[in-house]
Amino acid sequence: MPILTDREELDQIAARAQAYADHFELPLKDRTWRGNSGEFAGSGVGSSLDFQDHRSYLPGDDPRHINWQAYARTGNYSMKLYREEVRPMVEIILDVSDSMSFDPEKQNCALELFYFANYAAMKSGASTLVYAVKGGNQKRFPSEAIFSHAWASVVAEMPETEISAEAPEISPLPLRAQSLRIFISDLLFPTNPEQLLRELGQGKGRGIILCPYAESESNPGWEGNYEFIDVETADHHNHRVDRTLLTRYLTAYRRHFEMWKTGSLKYQIPVARIAADQPFETAIQIEAIPAGAITV
């Protein structure tokens, strides 16, 4: 199933996501930022109205910040220091592998998360960069392309992956130092989680993984003869599914995500799975909010 490009449907998904951003936020307030002027606490001093500290006057200091009351008492010049206000940096990376769109509910969930992240970042005043990644191909989109939905048509034209379940490559992305990186992916690719987790945390960045999933993949009711289609390569495979084979599949599926959860603890990057068959407000309560990937 190709990625959704219908403007009317995308408008509806974006409208829901914008409403979610009125109630939920990205976890931006629990860290110190460096960057351009904004509304978040920075790691230096600036010119906001929030008094932070004071120190002795040094030649070249702005005389507007001299503490004249202290000078009247002591005869010594001292400076008032104020909290620096900065804009946080957010980078949103959407995995557009075909497995993300094979199930309509799962695709809608992924798109809701994508638009929510963009609206929440915009509402916070963050400096935001947006990328789509499909295997070894990457595309960067300006904000206007997101909210006009022009990005979806570009993604639909991205080359097909050459191998089944090819892992999205994020290492070529020019991620900014100390940014918040939000990776939206179903994680259905056979790779060592540690490599991608390290890349999300490089440059003292903070990574978050939002992982939409469908009931049809996490708890399938297979029994009997089936024709399976590889969503990445369109290859067809005939299999008879009995209880033993289904148990092997469920065990492998569970172990796959246990590896991601183990890696997430090691690298302090929350991996929050989001059930596509549940309302957004309900689905994020299960893992995303407890893990701090989304805040109220």
C-alpha angles and dihedrals in degrees: 000000000000122000114278112264102163106124095210093053092044089051089055093048092047091049091054091047091050089053090051089053088061089063106027132045143195113257096259102129098065098071142052117252139203120207147076125342115293142122104287128093113265134204094247139043128277143153106286122128094253111101112222110170144315137240140174119291116260127195109270095031118136105264090210088075097051112124098234094179090058090046090054090054101041108017089233125115116237133172130232112225121208132197113270113236117212141171114247118231119235127184118191117199118189119196105218097184112145091252088068092064106033092098117051094216092048092048092050090049092051091048092048089053090047096051091040091055091050095047093044091050091048092048090053092052091242124162099246135197121184128203137180117206128194115173106301094347125094134185128190121210132196117230093255090060090056098051093041089049090232089129092070094062090050091050091050088061096051114119120267117253114259097220134038115272094359109189117244111249113223097164093091091057114106094232113187121239115265094005127143107249117201112193115191110196142131088228091222097148128102103242137120105272092212094070094056093040090053090050092051090053099043119123091026089294124153118233130205125183120203108191119193115199138180128227088232090066101035097045111011120181095218120160127149132011118347138174107220121202120203103229092207100048102017090231115155123224127182116214138166109224117208130169093272094053092045090051090051090051094049091047092051091046092051093047091049092060093039086062090053092048091049091050091047091059092048094051096032092237112136117229109201119186115211119203110227094204093061131072113269093245091053098041096054092051091067100062113339099066097038089050093049093242090123126020134205 
